[in-house]
Amino acid sequence: MARRSAGLSQTQLAAELGLQRSAVSHWEAQRGKPSMTHLRQLALLTGVHFEWLATGRGAMSPSAEARLDEVVAVD
């Protein structure tokens, strides 16, 4: 959902992350889970709330200030 909202194909997202498209496909089919590093990169690339991406809780799209705060917290 985050990838589509950002207007990225699986191939484009994988290229941005330096991965194979199959890794993105694997995550989306719920057979796997991205690492914390990849979740952080996904949140930044797609502009979604890190907590929503990692847990499904909260709002999908945070304010710009909230997004920067939570990325710092993950670091």
PyMOL commands that set and color helices and strands:
alter all, ss='L'
color gray80, all
select helices_A, chain A and resi 2-5+10-17+21-28+36-46+50-55+64-74
alter helices_A, ss='H'
color red, helices_A
deselect
rebuild
show_as cartoon
